[in-house]
Amino acid sequence: MKFLVDANVRYSVGIFLQSSGHNVQFIAGTSLHNLADADILNIAQQQSRIVLTNDKDFGHLAYYRNLPHTGIILFRLNNESRSNYEQRLKTILELYGDRLQNHFLVVTDDHIRYR
């Protein structure tokens, strides 16, 4: 799978996905860092990447502005430890791995909402 890791998500999340064999593009530390969220969503959509973010604005872009996307995973974690992100991602990939494209997931410490 192809992912785009937003600048507000731990870098280790992308490394974890890469080590699991996924194609990952990072926003942090690149020329994309200063782009608006709508532009990031557009780039991800053009490249068929699923956006991983902590930014609720992506929900607004997808649902209220109805912007096209290839998939968004919005993390709303209280426990932002590396191990919690990795455990939540493992669960997401096990439960929804073949159905992440074009869907919106909201991930909390104890729940995954899949739309």
N, C-alpha and C positions, 0 to 999 in steps of 0.2 A: 504494500500500500504506500501511497504517497501522502506525506504530511507537511504542513507548514506550521512551524512553532512560533507563535507570536512572541514579541519581545518581553511580555510580562509573565511568561511561563518559564519555569526553571530550565536552564540549558540541559541539565541532566535528564530531563524528560525526553528530549530529542536524542540524546546519546543512548538512552535506554531503548528507544524505538529503533535506532540504527543497529544496535547490537542484536535486535530481534529480526533483522533483515529488511527493515522498511527503508524507503527512500525519504529522507528528511531534509527540508530546507529551513534554515534559521533566519529570523528577522533580526535579532540582536546582533550587533557588531557588523551589520552589512549596510549597504546604501539604502535598503528598504526601511531601515529603522525609523525614519522621519515621515514615512508615508501615512496618509489618512487611512483609517480603518476600511473605508469603502474601497480604496485602491488596493489594500492588502487582500481583501476579499475577492476583488476582481482578478488579481494575479493568481491567487490560489485556484479560482474557478478556471482560468485559462490553462493552468497546468494540471488540472484534475487533482488538486491536493485538498486534504481535509485540514481545516484550521483548528489548531489547539490554542485556546486563549483563556484568560481570566477576565476578560473585558466584556461586560454585559452589553456594550454598544453593538456587538456583533449580532445579538438577538434582535435588537432594534432594526439593524440593517436587513436582516433576513425576513423578519415578520411584518414590520411596519412600512419599511421602504420596499419590501418585496424584491430585494436584490438577489440575483441568482448566485448559488454557491454549490460546491461539490460536497459539502459537509462541514459541520462545525461541532467541536466538542468544547463546551464552556465549563470550566472548572470553577466551582464555588465551594472551595475547601476551607474549613477552619484549621485543619491540620495540614499545613503546607510543606511537610517534610518530604524529602526525596522518596522515602519508602512508601509513604501514603500515595503520592502521585503514581509511583510504579505499580502498586497494588491495584489502584483504581483502573489504570490502563490495562493491566492484565485481565481484570474482570471485563472491561469493555471489549477487548479483543476476543475473549472467550465467548461472550454472550452475543455480540453484535458484529464481530469481525467481518463477516461477509455481507453485512447490511449497513455499513457506515456511510457509504456514498450517498450524497444528497439528503442526509438526515441531520437533525439538530439534536444534540445530547446535552443535557445539563447534569453535571456530575457533582454530587456533594459527598460528604464523608460516609454517608450511609444509604444513599439512594442514587439511582441513575434514571433520569427521565428521558425517554427516547421518543422523538417525534419524527 
